[in-house]
Amino acid sequence: MTSISRIFKFLFRILISSLGALAILIFLGVPAGGSNWTTFFSETGTMVSGAFSCFANGSGVLSRLINTLTLLIPSLIIATIFALVVAIQIVSNKESRLGRFFTGAAFHLSALPPFLHGTLLIFCLGIWIPDFTAAEFGVRVGLPFAGMFSDRIGEGSGFVVQARDLIRHMILPCITLGFGQFLLLLTLFTDLFKNMQKEIFFRSALARGSSVRDACVNHGIPYLKPYILSSVGLSFPAMVNMTLLVEILFSWPGLGRFGYQAFLSRDYTALSACVILFSAVCGVVMGLAEAAADRDKYSTGKNAMM
């Protein structure tokens, strides 16, 4: 019954995304002589048949999804790991300056849009530092902030060269995209660890001589794993929304930038495909996180009964 309910949830999200695409279609308007409903259903039928491509230039939408996931997945993993480490540090040493700094940053900076600190990173690490090092030392040291590969990197280059160039281009977008996610997860994880300190097993671990940090790592993370997975899954759609701004800011050839270009050119099929694919990715990730969390809760409860 649980699997059937998840399938219905996924189909409901796809339906909502289709209605969102229809709303965008009505907002943009259709060509002269057409109607909103007929255009929407005809172009939706075209997408269902597998034509996930742009009518203007024939470029595919599915290929852009891979570029977006290339940016999304590392950012999410790094933000989750850093949030766990800093949350444990905050709980372990409440008087630490690092903990107070990140607590204040999570409170004041979490509402800032990503293009603000993204623009600051571009100016500092992409423009000012390279110009300064070139003027003072004769060597230009900095990070690229536009595109996915350098112009000098061609298809004939080796895998190591392409991977190194890709990683250099991913640093600034990943920092910009993961910063807001890090602050959001840090607040959630800190509250989870603070509430966990009231549990009997945690106080028993402290009574046996374990430090707060060791108790959080050895006992807290396994206990909180279902809640951590649920928090990551529920915060994933917010990260997908930030991808649109990040890809536009850094000229990343992903699905968000493709959808923005489709919006400007009124390419309704490509725009609807972007909305539906974004919804499908969010639905799959949230479903996997929910399934993993339910499994861990079941195994934790089963072990507790034994």
N, C-alpha and C positions, 0 to 999 in steps of 0.2 A: 504493500500500500504506500510505503514511503517512496519507492521508486516512481510509482505512478503519479504521486503528488508533485515530485520534482519535475517530471516531464510536463505536467500541466503548468507549473510555474514557468518553465522555460518557454513553452508555447505562448503563455500570457505575456512574457516580456517581449517576444518577437512581435506579437500583435500590437503592443503599446508602441514599439519602435516604428511599426508601419503607420500607425495613426500619427506619430510624430512627423514622419516623412510626409504624410498627407497635409499636415498643418503647414509645414515648410513650403510645400507645393502651392497651397492656397495663398500663402503670404507672398511668394514670388510672383504668382500669376502664371497662367499658361499662354501659349501662343494664340494668336487671333483665330477664331473659328473653332476652338476646342473648349472642352468643359473640364472642370477640375476632376470629377469622378472618372470620366472616361480616360483621361490622360493618366491618372493615377493607376487605375487598374490595368491599363494596357502596358504601362512601363513596369509595373510590379510583375505582371505576367512575363515580360521579357527577362526580368531578373530571375524569376523562378526557373525559367528554362535554361539558366546558366550563363546568360550574357552579362556577367559582372564586368562591364567595361564602359569607358567613356565614349559617348557618341562623337564627340568633337575630334579626338585624335586617335581613338582606338586603344588607348593605354589601359591596362588592366587594373582592377581594384584589388584583387586577391594578392597580387605581387606586392602592393603597398602594405598589406597587412603584415607581411613578414618583416618589413623594415620597421614597422611600428612595434611589433613584438620584440625585435632586436633591441629596441630602446627601452621598452616597458619592463621586460623580465629582469634584466640586470639591475635596473633602478629599484624595482620592488624588493629584490633579494637583499641588496645592499642596505636599503632603508630599514628593512625589517631587522637585519642583524645589528646594525648600529643602534636602533631603538631598543632592542633587547639589552645590549651591553650597557648603554647609558641608563636605562631604567633600573637595572640591577645595581649600578654604581650609585644612583640617587637613593635607592632604598637602603643600600648597605651603609652609606655614609651621608647622613642627612645634612651634615654641616659642611660638606665639601663645596668649594667654590664652583667646581664643574657642574655639580648637581643643581645649584642655585642658578647658574647661568643658563643651563638648558631648560630648567623649569620656567624661568622668565621668558626665554626665547620662544618656548612652546606656547606660552600664553599670549605674547604680544605679536609674534611674527607668523603664526599659523594662518591668519586671515589675509596675509598679503598675497596678491596674485603672483604667479611664477615669473611673469615677464619683468618684474621689478628687479629681483635678485639675478635673473638671467641677463638682463641688460648690464647690471653691475659686473657680473663675471666676464661678459664680453669685453667691457671697457678695460677691466684690470688685467685679466689673463690673456685676452686676445689682441688687445691694441696697445695699452700703456706699457706693460712689462716687455713685450717684444721690441717696441720702439726704444725703450730705455736701455735694454741690453745691447741692442744694435748700435746705439749712439755711444755707450760707455765702453763696451767690450768688443764691439765688432762682430758679435754673434747674436743672431735673432733667436731668442728663446721664448716660446709661447705655445699656446694651444689653438688649433683651428676652431672656428665657430660657425662655419657655413658648409652645408652639404654633408655627405656621408663618406666620400673619398676625395682625395686631392686630385687636381687636374692632371698631375704628372703620373698618377697611378692608373695604368691601363689594364685591360682585361688580360694582357699577356704577362703581367707581373706575377711573381710567385705568391703562394698562399701566405707565407710568413709576412711578406711585405704588405699584402692587402689587409691581413689581420691586424698588423701593427698600426697601419694607417686608420683602419676602422676604429680601433680602440682609442686612438688619439682624438678622433672626431666625436666619440661617444662621451668623453669625460665631461665636458661642459653641459651638454643636454641632460646627461644622467644626474649630475649634481643639481641642476635646476629642477628636474622632474622629481627627484627623490627627496629634495629638501622639505617640501610641504608634506609629503607622505611620512617622512621621518618624524616631523613635529607632531603630526596627528597620531601616529602609532606610539610615540613616546608618551603622550598623555594617557592613552588607553593602557599601555603596558605598566606604567607607573601605578595607576589605580588598581590594576589587577594584582601586582605584587604587594601593594600596601594592604589590600583586603585579605590576601593570602596569609599575611603574618598573624592573623587571628585564628588560623586553623590549628588543630591540636598537633598534627604531624609536624608542622613547622616549629612550634614551640618545643616539641619533643626533641627535634634535631638540634635546636639551640641548647637545650638542657644537656644533651650528650657531648657538648663541647664544640659543635660546628659553628663557624662564623656565619654571619648573615649572608655574605656573598656565596659561601659554599652551600648553604641551605637553599638559597635561591636557584643555584645552578643545578645541584644534584636532586633536589626534591621539588622545587618550585616550577621549573620549566616543564618536566613531565606532567605535573599536575595541571598546569595551565595551558598545555598544548592545545586542547580543543578550543579554548577561548582565544588563544593567539591566532589559530587558523581562522576562526570565525571573524576576528577583528580584521585580519588581512583581507579576507574575502569580501567583507562588507565595505572596506575602504577602497577596494580596487576600482569601482566605477568612478569615484572622485579622481583617482589618478588618471583614468582614461580621459576624463574631461580636461585635465590639465595638459594632456598630450597635444591637444589641438594648438594651444598657445605656444608650447615649447617647440613643436615642429615648424610653426610659422616663424618663430623668432630665430631659430637656428637653420632654417631652410632644409630641414630634414625630410627626405622624400618618403614620408610615411602616409598612412591613411588619413590622419588628421589634416595635414596640409593639402592632400588630394581633395578631401571634402570641402575645405575652404575655397580651393580653386573652382570646384564644381558649383559652390554657392555663388561665386562671383560671375561665372559663365552661365548660370541657370541651366546646368546639366542635371535634369531632374533624376534620370536613371542612376547616374553615378552618385549623386547626393543621397538618394534613397538607399542605394547599396551600401554606402559608408555608414549610414545610420543603423541599418539592419545588421551589418557585420560587427559594428561596435557593440550593439546589444547582444549579439550572439556570443562574442568573446566574454563580455561581462557575465552573461548567464552561465557559460561553461565554467569560468573561474569560480564564481560564487557557488555553483553547484558542487564542484570538486571540493572546495573548502568546507562546505556544509557536510558533504558525505564523509570527509576525513575527520571532521570534528565529531560527528555522530558516532563514528567507529571508535574513536579514542574514548569518548564518554562511555560507550558500551563496555569496552575492554577495561576501563578504569573501574566502573561499577562492578563488573564481574570479578575482577581481582580483589576488590574490597570485600565482596561477599564471601570469597574463598578464604 
